[in-house]
């Protein structure tokens, strides 16, 4: 079941937020493919709601960058290019490093608590790897990184990262090379959690940089000859 037919009735909650959530999930799970048109009337009919909240939901997703509004043509699911993928992962690095820097300044006890939140998520990645469930692995992976950002206790970082997390899941579905090699998944995430516990920001920044570098696509928008993204030097960070 694809497209509009994959949406479920929302009963007595015909709000734009709920509709946007369903459409967003449909884009992530592939019910709507890149380039698909989303018809306002069809969505309203499927959900048994008026077109007003549907229009508002579509506008919300256009603002998030998941949909593209074409004048006199309609609203379409955004088609990602390799350049878009590069931008998503680079923006993730900036936000995750900013969040990590806030966390490294927290007391050791708080950092340890955060690491203990992250390690069980890594355990769940292991289960998804064994099962070969790449969709679930991507979702658990993003839960790990979203948890890092959430623990910075900065609402604006969290808000900005929420859209990036959705885009990252779409990137993982359509650009397999955007995901770390299987043998690095557990090791890489465990390293990040432990460096957060230790409060080692330079090493943590380097770990995040390597983790979020795309393995199969030469599409970074920055000069990758030894330079990290906000002023740190890879060689210095490695010392």
Order of alpha helices (4+ residues) and beta strands (2+ residues): alpha-beta-alpha-alpha-beta-beta-alpha-alpha-alpha-alpha-alpha-alpha-alpha
